[in-house]
Amino acid sequence: MNGRRHIGRPLLPLLLLLSLLAGCAGGAAPAEEPIEPPPAGEGPEAAGTAQEEPEAALPYAYPLTGVPTEELVTDRPVVVMVENSPAARPQTGLHEADLVYEVLAEGDITRFIAVYQSVKAEEIGPVRSIRPYFVQLGMALDGILVHAGWSQEAMNLMVKHKLNHLDQVYGDHDYYWRDKSRKAPHNLYTSIELVGKGAEKKKFRDTWTDPILTFASPGAAAPSGEPATRATIPYIGGYQAGYEYDAASKTYLRTMKGEPHNDKKTGERLSASNVLVVQAKHRIVDDAGRREVDVLGPGKGMLLQAGVKRDIVWELKNGVIRAYDKEGAIADIPLLPGKTWVQIVPDLSKVDIAT
């Protein structure tokens, strides 16, 4: 019995010492050195568990395209008359226009009324003369008209309404230049920067009346209608415009005489999120083949969006040609955000839509 006590006594201090050493080696840190959490994004919980925050929606949208932007845009649109005769092709800068109207002029060929606001295009042209129905389209948008010459009826209309315009033929040479690689008169160009300088020097009004276009909201249902993957739009003299739907970009890619319509400077293919084809009354008014075209409407037409076509009624109302599901409707059909092309034709029945 005494032997057991003798052997057991030294074990207690030894056990206490071992316990103390173990606590110092693997226990909590001293109170005067607190443990700090790891920096954000580090540590065992960071791997595979971090989630990206959704991007904040931009507060504004470009008025003529509906594309989101960080800043409120109030610049007056620049409306340029762009030539489309064979000697003027391919054109430069049409791919940067927010809105383009194509309509017949004299000589059995069309002309483009190209509207710029969201992109400060550095080269636009070739620039040509203006006609009264071109004036009506530009005036409705409250834009600055840019042209080289005019018909008398067009000038009468601009004078009557005191419209702001830059005319290269009659005094505004400083805001244009000639491209020596092409022959005149198919070689006249301008830029948004030069137009801005002209507007400032001539003290054009800089406030703008926004027509407020209607655009589909994010997450809206896809447009309904008949399948339309290709459109062929004949004009006079064998010339035809066309569009091919590209599902990847959700846009219609433009063609001219069956070939891709590309920008001369960049090679970029022209495209549109919305293609309006509208039938308007046409009438030849003189020996030069000049026309009167009713761009006011109403009339019948079709709207191509997202690979489908729907029949519509159109009217020039509150700044632009708009599409409605029926005549007399108050609300216009929303456009898809992006560029819009409007084809004005004499006969809608000749437009071919392929499914």
C-alpha positions, 0 to 999 in steps of 0.5 A: 500500500505504501509502495503504491502511494510512492509510485503515484505521487510524482505522476500528478505534477508530470501530467500537469506539466504535459497539459500545460505544454500542450495548451501553449502549443495548440491552444488559443493565442494570448489575449493581447494578440487577438486574431484578425479576420482574413482580408476579403476574398481570402481564406478557405471560404472565399474559394468557389463561394464568391458571387458577382454583383449584377451590373447597375442599370444605366440611368438613361437611353439614347433617344433614337436607339433606346440603347442604355447610356450613362449620360442624358443626351439632348443634342439635336440630331444631324440629318445628312442627305447621302447619295446612292448612285452607283458612283457613290457606292459604297458609302461611308458612315451609314453604319453609324446612323441611328435612323436611316430613311431610304426613298426614291429621288430622280434618276430612278435611284434612291437617296438616304436621309441618315440621322446621327445622334448617338455616334459622332461619326467622323466621315459621312457621305457622299453628301448630295442635294435635298428634296422637299420630302427629305426636308419634311423628314428632317424637320419632323425630327427637329434636326440640323439639315446637311446637304449640297444643293436643293430643289426650289421646292425644298428651299422654299420649305426650309425658308418658310419654316426657318430651318437650320441647315448647312448647304455646301453649294451655297456658302458652307464650304468650311464644313465639308471636304472632297475625297480626291479618290472619287470624282465630283460630285460623288466625293463630298463628305462631312463629319459630326464635328464639322457640323457642330462647328457650323452650327456654333458659328451660325448660332443654330438653336442647341435645344432639342424637342425629343420625339420620344420613341417607344422601345421595348423594355428589357425582358419584354416578350419577343415580337410576334408575327410570320417568320421573315428571314429575308426581305427583297425590296425592289426599286426602279431600274433594277436596283434593289435593297435587301435584308438577311436576318442574323439570329446571332446578333438579332439584327437584319444585315443589309444587302444592295443588289444581292451583295452585302452592303458594307461601309467603305472605310471600315468594311462593317456590314450595315444592319438594323434591329428594326426594318420598316417597309412603308408604301407611300404615294409617288408622283413625278412632277417635272422633266428632270424626274423629280418626285413628290412622295407622301411621307406623312401617311397614313399608309400600309406597311410591314415591320421586320423585327427579330426574324418575324414580320407583322403587317402595320399601318404607318404615319409620320407622327411626333417626329418619326414614321411610326408603326401601328397595329391598325389605323387610328391606334394611339399607341405605336408598336415598340421598336427593339433597341438598336438602329432602325431603317425605313424603306419608303416604296411605291408598291408594297406588293412587290416586296418579297419576304422569305421564311 
